[in-house]
């Protein structure tokens, strides 16, 4: 993903977009941003989305925490 797309996702997530935060969490988990997984950032964005009620983000958190990714 191009860096400008990443910046747009981050801006949307900071602005309160649960969907953008989910995409960031999943993207960082799968290594879509930078070529390798970044579980710390994946958890950060997924926890943010989960606090806002995202079931998908809760699933991402569980995968990372159980190392079942």
N, CA, C and O atoms as a CHARMM CRD file, in Angstrom:
* protein
*
  276
    1    1 UNK  N      0.85900  -1.19000   0.00000 PROA 1      0.00000
    2    1 UNK  CA     0.00000   0.00000   0.00000 PROA 1      0.00000
    3    1 UNK  C      0.89200   1.23600   0.00000 PROA 1      0.00000
    4    1 UNK  O      1.88100   1.30600   0.73000 PROA 1      0.00000
    5    2 UNK  N      0.53600   2.18100  -0.80700 PROA 2      0.00000
    6    2 UNK  CA     1.29800   3.41900  -0.88800 PROA 2      0.00000
    7    2 UNK  C      1.21900   4.18500   0.42400 PROA 2      0.00000
    8    2 UNK  O      0.21900   4.12500   1.13900 PROA 2      0.00000
    9    3 UNK  N      2.29200   4.90200   0.72500 PROA 3      0.00000
   10    3 UNK  CA     2.34400   5.60300   2.00200 PROA 3      0.00000
   11    3 UNK  C      1.25200   6.66300   2.13300 PROA 3      0.00000
   12    3 UNK  O      0.77700   6.92300   3.23900 PROA 3      0.00000
   13    4 UNK  N      0.84600   7.27800   1.01800 PROA 4      0.00000
   14    4 UNK  CA    -0.21800   8.27600   1.11700 PROA 4      0.00000
   15    4 UNK  C     -1.54800   7.62600   1.48600 PROA 4      0.00000
   16    4 UNK  O     -2.37500   8.23900   2.16100 PROA 4      0.00000
   17    5 UNK  N     -1.75500   6.38900   1.04500 PROA 5      0.00000
   18    5 UNK  CA    -2.97400   5.67100   1.43500 PROA 5      0.00000
   19    5 UNK  C     -2.93000   5.34100   2.93000 PROA 5      0.00000
   20    5 UNK  O     -3.94600   5.41300   3.62100 PROA 5      0.00000
   21    6 UNK  N     -1.75100   4.98100   3.41700 PROA 6      0.00000
   22    6 UNK  CA    -1.59000   4.69000   4.84000 PROA 6      0.00000
   23    6 UNK  C     -1.88400   5.93500   5.67200 PROA 6      0.00000
   24    6 UNK  O     -2.57300   5.86500   6.69000 PROA 6      0.00000
   25    7 UNK  N     -1.36100   7.06000   5.23300 PROA 7      0.00000
   26    7 UNK  CA    -1.60500   8.32600   5.94600 PROA 7      0.00000
   27    7 UNK  C     -3.09800   8.64300   5.97000 PROA 7      0.00000
   28    7 UNK  O     -3.62500   9.08600   6.99100 PROA 7      0.00000
   29    8 UNK  N     -3.76900   8.42200   4.86100 PROA 8      0.00000
   30    8 UNK  CA    -5.21300   8.67900   4.81000 PROA 8      0.00000
   31    8 UNK  C     -5.96400   7.77300   5.78400 PROA 8      0.00000
   32    8 UNK  O     -6.88700   8.22000   6.46600 PROA 8      0.00000
   33    9 UNK  N     -5.57200   6.50400   5.84800 PROA 9      0.00000
   34    9 UNK  CA    -6.21100   5.58000   6.78900 PROA 9      0.00000
   35    9 UNK  C     -5.98900   6.03600   8.22500 PROA 9      0.00000
   36    9 UNK  O     -6.91400   6.03000   9.03800 PROA 9      0.00000
   37   10 UNK  N     -4.76000   6.43000   8.53000 PROA 10     0.00000
   38   10 UNK  CA    -4.44800   6.89500   9.88500 PROA 10     0.00000
   39   10 UNK  C     -5.26600   8.13800  10.21600 PROA 10     0.00000
   40   10 UNK  O     -5.82600   8.24300  11.30800 PROA 10     0.00000
   41   11 UNK  N     -5.33700   9.07400   9.28100 PROA 11     0.00000
   42   11 UNK  CA    -6.13700  10.29300   9.50500 PROA 11     0.00000
   43   11 UNK  C     -7.60200   9.94900   9.77900 PROA 11     0.00000
   44   11 UNK  O     -8.22200  10.51400  10.68000 PROA 11     0.00000
   45   12 UNK  N     -8.14400   9.02100   8.99800 PROA 12     0.00000
   46   12 UNK  CA    -9.54000   8.62400   9.19900 PROA 12     0.00000
   47   12 UNK  C     -9.72600   7.94700  10.55700 PROA 12     0.00000
   48   12 UNK  O    -10.70800   8.19600  11.25600 PROA 12     0.00000
   49   13 UNK  N     -8.78200   7.09800  10.91600 PROA 13     0.00000
   50   13 UNK  CA    -8.88400   6.40200  12.20100 PROA 13     0.00000
   51   13 UNK  C     -8.79600   7.38600  13.36800 PROA 13     0.00000
   52   13 UNK  O     -9.55500   7.28700  14.33300 PROA 13     0.00000
   53   14 UNK  N     -7.87500   8.32000  13.27200 PROA 14     0.00000
   54   14 UNK  CA    -7.75100   9.34400  14.31100 PROA 14     0.00000
   55   14 UNK  C     -9.03200  10.16200  14.39600 PROA 14     0.00000
   56   14 UNK  O     -9.42900  10.60400  15.47400 PROA 14     0.00000
   57   15 UNK  N     -9.66900  10.35600  13.25400 PROA 15     0.00000
   58   15 UNK  CA   -10.92600  11.09800  13.20400 PROA 15     0.00000
   59   15 UNK  C    -12.12200  10.30600  13.71000 PROA 15     0.00000
   60   15 UNK  O    -13.23700  10.82700  13.76400 PROA 15     0.00000
   61   16 UNK  N    -11.89500   9.04400  14.08300 PROA 16     0.00000
   62   16 UNK  CA   -12.96700   8.26400  14.67500 PROA 16     0.00000
   63   16 UNK  C    -13.51700   7.14100  13.81100 PROA 16     0.00000
   64   16 UNK  O    -14.48800   6.48900  14.19600 PROA 16     0.00000
   65   17 UNK  N    -12.91800   6.90400  12.65400 PROA 17     0.00000
   66   17 UNK  CA   -13.40700   5.84800  11.76800 PROA 17     0.00000
   67   17 UNK  C    -13.00600   4.46900  12.29300 PROA 17     0.00000
   68   17 UNK  O    -11.82900   4.11100  12.31800 PROA 17     0.00000
   69   18 UNK  N    -14.00500   3.71800  12.70600 PROA 18     0.00000
   70   18 UNK  CA   -13.75400   2.36300  13.19700 PROA 18     0.00000
   71   18 UNK  C    -13.25100   1.48900  12.04700 PROA 18     0.00000
   72   18 UNK  O    -12.33600   0.68500  12.22700 PROA 18     0.00000
   73   19 UNK  N    -13.84700   1.64700  10.88000 PROA 19     0.00000
   74   19 UNK  CA   -13.44900   0.85800   9.71300 PROA 19     0.00000
   75   19 UNK  C    -11.97100   1.08300   9.37400 PROA 19     0.00000
   76   19 UNK  O    -11.25100   0.13000   9.07700 PROA 19     0.00000
   77   20 UNK  N    -11.52800   2.32200   9.41700 PROA 20     0.00000
   78   20 UNK  CA   -10.12900   2.62200   9.11800 PROA 20     0.00000
   79   20 UNK  C     -9.21300   2.00300  10.16900 PROA 20     0.00000
   80   20 UNK  O     -8.15600   1.47000   9.83200 PROA 20     0.00000
   81   21 UNK  N     -9.60500   2.06900  11.42200 PROA 21     0.00000
   82   21 UNK  CA    -8.79900   1.46900  12.48900 PROA 21     0.00000
   83   21 UNK  C     -8.72000  -0.04600  12.32100 PROA 21     0.00000
   84   21 UNK  O     -7.66900  -0.64200  12.55900 PROA 21     0.00000
   85   22 UNK  N     -9.81800  -0.66900  11.91600 PROA 22     0.00000
   86   22 UNK  CA    -9.81300  -2.11500  11.64200 PROA 22     0.00000
   87   22 UNK  C     -8.84300  -2.43800  10.51200 PROA 22     0.00000
   88   22 UNK  O     -8.06400  -3.38700  10.60500 PROA 22     0.00000
   89   23 UNK  N     -8.89400  -1.64400   9.44600 PROA 23     0.00000
   90   23 UNK  CA    -8.00500  -1.87000   8.30400 PROA 23     0.00000
   91   23 UNK  C     -6.54500  -1.69900   8.70800 PROA 23     0.00000
   92   23 UNK  O     -5.67800  -2.44300   8.24900 PROA 23     0.00000
   93   24 UNK  N     -6.27600  -0.73000   9.55800 PROA 24     0.00000
   94   24 UNK  CA    -4.90900  -0.53800  10.03800 PROA 24     0.00000
   95   24 UNK  C     -4.46600  -1.73800  10.88300 PROA 24     0.00000
   96   24 UNK  O     -3.36000  -2.25200  10.71800 PROA 24     0.00000
   97   25 UNK  N     -5.33100  -2.16800  11.77400 PROA 25     0.00000
   98   25 UNK  CA    -4.99500  -3.32200  12.61400 PROA 25     0.00000
   99   25 UNK  C     -4.70900  -4.55400  11.78400 PROA 25     0.00000
  100   25 UNK  O     -3.71200  -5.24200  12.00200 PROA 25     0.00000
  101   26 UNK  N     -5.57600  -4.82900  10.84000 PROA 26     0.00000
  102   26 UNK  CA    -5.39600  -6.00500   9.99000 PROA 26     0.00000
  103   26 UNK  C     -4.17500  -5.84900   9.08200 PROA 26     0.00000
  104   26 UNK  O     -3.41000  -6.79400   8.88900 PROA 26     0.00000
  105   27 UNK  N     -4.00400  -4.66800   8.53800 PROA 27     0.00000
  106   27 UNK  CA    -2.85800  -4.42100   7.65800 PROA 27     0.00000
  107   27 UNK  C     -1.53300  -4.58800   8.37200 PROA 27     0.00000
  108   27 UNK  O     -0.61200  -5.21200   7.84600 PROA 27     0.00000
  109   28 UNK  N     -1.43300  -4.03100   9.57200 PROA 28     0.00000
  110   28 UNK  CA    -0.19500  -4.18400  10.34600 PROA 28     0.00000
  111   28 UNK  C      0.01300  -5.63900  10.75200 PROA 28     0.00000
  112   28 UNK  O      1.14700  -6.11600  10.76300 PROA 28     0.00000
  113   29 UNK  N     -1.04800  -6.34200  11.08000 PROA 29     0.00000
  114   29 UNK  CA    -0.94100  -7.74900  11.45200 PROA 29     0.00000
  115   29 UNK  C     -0.41200  -8.57400  10.28100 PROA 29     0.00000
  116   29 UNK  O      0.40200  -9.47700  10.47400 PROA 29     0.00000
  117   30 UNK  N     -0.87000  -8.26900   9.07900 PROA 30     0.00000
  118   30 UNK  CA    -0.49100  -9.04600   7.89700 PROA 30     0.00000
  119   30 UNK  C      0.77400  -8.54200   7.20800 PROA 30     0.00000
  120   30 UNK  O      1.22500  -9.13300   6.22700 PROA 30     0.00000
  121   31 UNK  N      1.34500  -7.45400   7.71800 PROA 31     0.00000
  122   31 UNK  CA     2.57400  -6.93600   7.12200 PROA 31     0.00000
  123   31 UNK  C      2.36900  -6.13600   5.85600 PROA 31     0.00000
  124   31 UNK  O      3.27700  -6.04400   5.03100 PROA 31     0.00000
  125   32 UNK  N      1.20100  -5.56000   5.68600 PROA 32     0.00000
  126   32 UNK  CA     0.91700  -4.78300   4.47600 PROA 32     0.00000
  127   32 UNK  C      1.58000  -3.40600   4.49200 PROA 32     0.00000
  128   32 UNK  O      1.71600  -2.76700   3.44900 PROA 32     0.00000
  129   33 UNK  N      1.98600  -2.96000   5.65600 PROA 33     0.00000
  130   33 UNK  CA     2.61900  -1.64000   5.77500 PROA 33     0.00000
  131   33 UNK  C      4.07200  -1.84600   6.20100 PROA 33     0.00000
  132   33 UNK  O      4.35600  -1.99200   7.38900 PROA 33     0.00000
  133   34 UNK  N      4.97000  -1.85800   5.25600 PROA 34     0.00000
  134   34 UNK  CA     6.37600  -2.00500   5.58000 PROA 34     0.00000
  135   34 UNK  C      6.94300  -3.38500   5.28300 PROA 34     0.00000
  136   34 UNK  O      8.13000  -3.62400   5.50800 PROA 34     0.00000
  137   35 UNK  N      6.13400  -4.27800   4.79000 PROA 35     0.00000
  138   35 UNK  CA     6.63200  -5.57300   4.36200 PROA 35     0.00000
  139   35 UNK  C      6.70600  -6.66800   5.41900 PROA 35     0.00000
  140   35 UNK  O      6.88600  -7.83700   5.07900 PROA 35     0.00000
  141   36 UNK  N      6.57300  -6.31300   6.68300 PROA 36     0.00000
  142   36 UNK  CA     6.55600  -7.33900   7.71900 PROA 36     0.00000
  143   36 UNK  C      5.54400  -6.94800   8.78800 PROA 36     0.00000
  144   36 UNK  O      5.26200  -5.76400   8.97400 PROA 36     0.00000
  145   37 UNK  N      5.00100  -7.93100   9.48600 PROA 37     0.00000
  146   37 UNK  CA     3.99700  -7.62300  10.50900 PROA 37     0.00000
  147   37 UNK  C      4.54400  -6.70500  11.60800 PROA 37     0.00000
  148   37 UNK  O      5.70700  -6.79600  12.00100 PROA 37     0.00000
  149   38 UNK  N      3.68600  -5.83900  12.07600 PROA 38     0.00000
  150   38 UNK  CA     4.01300  -4.98800  13.21800 PROA 38     0.00000
  151   38 UNK  C      2.87300  -5.18200  14.21600 PROA 38     0.00000
  152   38 UNK  O      1.86100  -4.48100  14.17400 PROA 38     0.00000
  153   39 UNK  N      3.06100  -6.14300  15.10500 PROA 39     0.00000
  154   39 UNK  CA     1.98700  -6.51900  16.01700 PROA 39     0.00000
  155   39 UNK  C      1.67900  -5.43300  17.04100 PROA 39     0.00000
  156   39 UNK  O      0.54300  -5.31100  17.49800 PROA 39     0.00000
  157   40 UNK  N      2.67500  -4.65500  17.39800 PROA 40     0.00000
  158   40 UNK  CA     2.44200  -3.56200  18.35300 PROA 40     0.00000
  159   40 UNK  C      1.44700  -2.55500  17.77100 PROA 40     0.00000
  160   40 UNK  O      0.48800  -2.16400  18.43600 PROA 40     0.00000
  161   41 UNK  N      1.68400  -2.14500  16.53400 PROA 41     0.00000
  162   41 UNK  CA     0.76200  -1.19300  15.88500 PROA 41     0.00000
  163   41 UNK  C     -0.57500  -1.85700  15.57100 PROA 41     0.00000
  164   41 UNK  O     -1.62400  -1.22000  15.66100 PROA 41     0.00000
  165   42 UNK  N     -0.53500  -3.12500  15.20500 PROA 42     0.00000
  166   42 UNK  CA    -1.78000  -3.84900  14.93800 PROA 42     0.00000
  167   42 UNK  C     -2.65600  -3.87000  16.18100 PROA 42     0.00000
  168   42 UNK  O     -3.86500  -3.65400  16.10200 PROA 42     0.00000
  169   43 UNK  N     -2.04600  -4.13000  17.32200 PROA 43     0.00000
  170   43 UNK  CA    -2.81000  -4.14700  18.57300 PROA 43     0.00000
  171   43 UNK  C     -3.30900  -2.75600  18.93000 PROA 43     0.00000
  172   43 UNK  O     -4.44100  -2.60100  19.39000 PROA 43     0.00000
  173   44 UNK  N     -2.47500  -1.74700  18.72300 PROA 44     0.00000
  174   44 UNK  CA    -2.87200  -0.36400  19.03800 PROA 44     0.00000
  175   44 UNK  C     -4.16300   0.01000  18.30400 PROA 44     0.00000
  176   44 UNK  O     -5.12600   0.46100  18.92300 PROA 44     0.00000
  177   45 UNK  N     -4.17800  -0.18100  16.98500 PROA 45     0.00000
  178   45 UNK  CA    -5.33900   0.21900  16.19700 PROA 45     0.00000
  179   45 UNK  C     -6.52600  -0.70200  16.42100 PROA 45     0.00000
  180   45 UNK  O     -7.67500  -0.26000  16.41800 PROA 45     0.00000
  181   46 UNK  N     -6.24600  -1.97500  16.61400 PROA 46     0.00000
  182   46 UNK  CA    -7.34100  -2.91800  16.85900 PROA 46     0.00000
  183   46 UNK  C     -8.00300  -2.65500  18.21100 PROA 46     0.00000
  184   46 UNK  O     -9.22500  -2.73800  18.32900 PROA 46     0.00000
  185   47 UNK  N     -7.21800  -2.34600  19.20800 PROA 47     0.00000
  186   47 UNK  CA    -7.79400  -2.02700  20.52500 PROA 47     0.00000
  187   47 UNK  C     -8.63400  -0.75600  20.45500 PROA 47     0.00000
  188   47 UNK  O     -9.68100  -0.65900  21.09400 PROA 47     0.00000
  189   48 UNK  N     -8.17100   0.20800  19.68200 PROA 48     0.00000
  190   48 UNK  CA    -8.93400   1.44100  19.49100 PROA 48     0.00000
  191   48 UNK  C    -10.29900   1.12800  18.87500 PROA 48     0.00000
  192   48 UNK  O    -11.32800   1.60700  19.35100 PROA 48     0.00000
  193   49 UNK  N    -10.29700   0.32100  17.81700 PROA 49     0.00000
  194   49 UNK  CA   -11.54600  -0.03300  17.14300 PROA 49     0.00000
  195   49 UNK  C    -12.43000  -0.89000  18.04700 PROA 49     0.00000
  196   49 UNK  O    -13.65000  -0.72900  18.06000 PROA 49     0.00000
  197   50 UNK  N    -11.81700  -1.79500  18.79600 PROA 50     0.00000
  198   50 UNK  CA   -12.58900  -2.66600  19.69200 PROA 50     0.00000
  199   50 UNK  C    -13.29200  -1.84400  20.77900 PROA 50     0.00000
  200   50 UNK  O    -14.42600  -2.14500  21.15200 PROA 50     0.00000
  201   51 UNK  N    -12.62200  -0.81900  21.27700 PROA 51     0.00000
  202   51 UNK  CA   -13.25300   0.04800  22.29000 PROA 51     0.00000
  203   51 UNK  C    -14.47700   0.75800  21.72200 PROA 51     0.00000
  204   51 UNK  O    -15.39300   1.12700  22.45700 PROA 51     0.00000
  205   52 UNK  N    -14.47900   0.94300  20.40400 PROA 52     0.00000
  206   52 UNK  CA   -15.61100   1.60000  19.73800 PROA 52     0.00000
  207   52 UNK  C    -16.67300   0.58800  19.30900 PROA 52     0.00000
  208   52 UNK  O    -17.66800   0.95600  18.68400 PROA 52     0.00000
  209   53 UNK  N    -16.45900  -0.69500  19.64700 PROA 53     0.00000
  210   53 UNK  CA   -17.46900  -1.70800  19.38000 PROA 53     0.00000
  211   53 UNK  C    -17.20300  -2.63900  18.20900 PROA 53     0.00000
  212   53 UNK  O    -18.09900  -3.37700  17.80100 PROA 53     0.00000
  213   54 UNK  N    -15.99900  -2.62400  17.65900 PROA 54     0.00000
  214   54 UNK  CA   -15.69600  -3.46200  16.49700 PROA 54     0.00000
  215   54 UNK  C    -15.44200  -4.91700  16.89100 PROA 54     0.00000
  216   54 UNK  O    -14.50600  -5.22500  17.62800 PROA 54     0.00000
  217   55 UNK  N    -16.29000  -5.79200  16.38600 PROA 55     0.00000
  218   55 UNK  CA   -16.12200  -7.22500  16.61500 PROA 55     0.00000
  219   55 UNK  C    -14.91800  -7.73100  15.82100 PROA 55     0.00000
  220   55 UNK  O    -14.15600  -8.56800  16.30600 PROA 55     0.00000
  221   56 UNK  N    -14.75100  -7.22200  14.60200 PROA 56     0.00000
  222   56 UNK  CA   -13.60900  -7.62700  13.76600 PROA 56     0.00000
  223   56 UNK  C    -12.29000  -7.30200  14.46300 PROA 56     0.00000
  224   56 UNK  O    -11.36000  -8.10900  14.43600 PROA 56     0.00000
  225   57 UNK  N    -12.20500  -6.14800  15.07500 PROA 57     0.00000
  226   57 UNK  CA   -10.98600  -5.76600  15.78000 PROA 57     0.00000
  227   57 UNK  C    -10.73000  -6.69400  16.96200 PROA 57     0.00000
  228   57 UNK  O     -9.58000  -7.02600  17.24800 PROA 57     0.00000
  229   58 UNK  N    -11.78100  -7.11300  17.64500 PROA 58     0.00000
  230   58 UNK  CA   -11.62000  -8.06100  18.74800 PROA 58     0.00000
  231   58 UNK  C    -11.04300  -9.37700  18.24400 PROA 58     0.00000
  232   58 UNK  O    -10.23000 -10.00300  18.92400 PROA 58     0.00000
  233   59 UNK  N    -11.46300  -9.79900  17.04800 PROA 59     0.00000
  234   59 UNK  CA   -10.93300 -11.03100  16.45500 PROA 59     0.00000
  235   59 UNK  C     -9.44900 -10.88500  16.13200 PROA 59     0.00000
  236   59 UNK  O     -8.67400 -11.81700  16.34700 PROA 59     0.00000
  237   60 UNK  N     -9.05500  -9.73900  15.62400 PROA 60     0.00000
  238   60 UNK  CA    -7.65000  -9.48400  15.30500 PROA 60     0.00000
  239   60 UNK  C     -6.81200  -9.54700  16.58200 PROA 60     0.00000
  240   60 UNK  O     -5.74100 -10.15300  16.59800 PROA 60     0.00000
  241   61 UNK  N     -7.29900  -8.92500  17.63800 PROA 61     0.00000
  242   61 UNK  CA    -6.59600  -8.93000  18.91800 PROA 61     0.00000
  243   61 UNK  C     -6.40800 -10.35600  19.42100 PROA 61     0.00000
  244   61 UNK  O     -5.31900 -10.73000  19.85600 PROA 61     0.00000
  245   62 UNK  N     -7.46600 -11.14100  19.36100 PROA 62     0.00000
  246   62 UNK  CA    -7.38600 -12.53300  19.81200 PROA 62     0.00000
  247   62 UNK  C     -6.37000 -13.32100  19.00600 PROA 62     0.00000
  248   62 UNK  O     -5.61200 -14.11200  19.56700 PROA 62     0.00000
  249   63 UNK  N     -6.34500 -13.11200  17.68100 PROA 63     0.00000
  250   63 UNK  CA    -5.36900 -13.81600  16.83200 PROA 63     0.00000
  251   63 UNK  C     -3.94600 -13.46700  17.24100 PROA 63     0.00000
  252   63 UNK  O     -3.09400 -14.34600  17.36900 PROA 63     0.00000
  253   64 UNK  N     -3.69700 -12.19000  17.44300 PROA 64     0.00000
  254   64 UNK  CA    -2.34000 -11.76200  17.79400 PROA 64     0.00000
  255   64 UNK  C     -1.95800 -12.27800  19.17900 PROA 64     0.00000
  256   64 UNK  O     -0.86900 -12.81800  19.37300 PROA 64     0.00000
  257   65 UNK  N     -2.85400 -12.10900  20.12500 PROA 65     0.00000
  258   65 UNK  CA    -2.53400 -12.51100  21.49400 PROA 65     0.00000
  259   65 UNK  C     -2.36000 -14.03200  21.63800 PROA 65     0.00000
  260   65 UNK  O     -1.60100 -14.49800  22.48800 PROA 65     0.00000
  261   66 UNK  N     -3.06400 -14.78700  20.80700 PROA 66     0.00000
  262   66 UNK  CA    -2.92400 -16.25000  20.86700 PROA 66     0.00000
  263   66 UNK  C     -1.84500 -16.73100  19.91200 PROA 66     0.00000
  264   66 UNK  O     -1.53600 -17.92100  19.86000 PROA 66     0.00000
  265   67 UNK  N     -1.26500 -15.78500  19.14300 PROA 67     0.00000
  266   67 UNK  CA    -0.25700 -16.08900  18.12200 PROA 67     0.00000
  267   67 UNK  C     -0.81600 -17.04200  17.07200 PROA 67     0.00000
  268   67 UNK  O     -0.07300 -17.80700  16.45700 PROA 67     0.00000
  269   68 UNK  N     -2.12500 -16.99000  16.87200 PROA 68     0.00000
  270   68 UNK  CA    -2.79700 -17.83400  15.89100 PROA 68     0.00000
  271   68 UNK  C     -3.04200 -17.01600  14.62400 PROA 68     0.00000
  272   68 UNK  O     -4.18000 -16.85000  14.18700 PROA 68     0.00000
  273   69 UNK  N     -1.95600 -16.51200  14.04600 PROA 69     0.00000
  274   69 UNK  CA    -2.09100 -15.64500  12.88900 PROA 69     0.00000
  275   69 UNK  C     -1.52300 -16.28700  11.63800 PROA 69     0.00000
  276   69 UNK  O     -1.55700 -15.68500  10.56500 PROA 69     0.00000
